[in-house]
Amino acid sequence: MVNHKNKVLVLYAHPSPRRSEVNTPMYQDACDIEGVTIIDLYAEYPTYHINIDIEQQRLLEHDVIIFQFPLYWYSTPSILKEWQDLVLEYGFAYGQEGTALVGKPFLCAISAGGKAEAYQTDGYNHFTIRELLQPLEQMANLTGLIYLPPLVLFGSRTAKEEDRIGEHRRQWQSLLRALVNDEFDVQAARPLEKLNHYWLNDSEQPL
Ligand SMILES: Cc1cc2nc3c(=O)[nH]c(=O)nc-3n(C[C@H](O)[C@H](O)[C@H](O)COP(=O)(O)O)c2cc1C
């Protein structure tokens, strides 16, 4: 039997997964990887009554925390905000006694309808994806999570016809396996704009 070194928790938030072309296959990928627990928040809490004790227990039992979601209004779908508001309590996630999350890597796996070039200072959306995610980065800083850059698929609504979903899923699967097997170089990944660059050779130019 394989001895997994890390338990990875994926908190998945998609309000309409049956219409999803990107996130639903990624959800299925995560389900198939031993050592990964994936929680479909909209399925589990259709009325938004999040069970704080269960969610805090899940956090305690896992070594790596991932939010997986389609970008909605430059942020997470609302249930992930509700989850943060309720679960990341004083005395659990922050404050003098609130050390439950200290030292655990944290990242976002995101799909965005906008194209990569739109997420630039001089582009259509004016901000990079790392800039837009700063509230989550600072949540991580405050709670002691180790913030990693996001894994992002831009141009998600044309990704299927452009045959780009397969490569993204391969990176997602590689990422999850590397995290489970403690083979992911967290320090090398931290300064990247997005985790997609982690797999580039030195000679390749980031997009
Ligand atoms: C309510 C709503 C808000 C959205 N906001 C954004 C946004 O701020 N930026 C963006 O690039 N795409 C935005 N999109 C597009 C989604 O990110 C896109 O549909 C999703 O990534 C596709 O993934 P899926 O195939 O898994 O559903 C939004 C879509 C919806 C329905």
The ligand as an ORCA input file, in Angstrom:
! r2SCAN-3c Opt
* xyz 0 1
  C     -21.989     35.156    -12.260
  C     -20.748     34.990    -13.076
  C     -19.676     35.842    -12.866
  C     -18.504     35.697    -13.603
  N     -17.460     36.541    -13.351
  C     -16.301     36.405    -14.053
  C     -15.194     37.267    -13.796
  O     -15.220     38.135    -12.931
  N     -14.068     37.096    -14.536
  C     -13.974     36.133    -15.514
  O     -12.920     36.032    -16.136
  N     -15.004     35.276    -15.751
  C     -16.167     35.397    -15.051
  N     -17.216     34.544    -15.277
  C     -17.018     33.408    -16.222
  C     -16.709     32.122    -15.450
  O     -15.494     32.247    -14.742
  C     -16.657     30.946    -16.425
  O     -17.963     30.759    -16.904
  C     -16.144     29.688    -15.767
  O     -14.783     29.827    -15.466
  C     -16.330     28.483    -16.670
  O     -15.974     27.313    -15.944
  P     -16.937     26.039    -15.986
  O     -16.899     25.510    -17.395
  O     -16.368     25.053    -15.010
  O     -18.321     26.487    -15.582
  C     -18.401     34.672    -14.566
  C     -19.500     33.827    -14.795
  C     -20.652     33.981    -14.057
  C     -21.820     33.048    -14.336
*
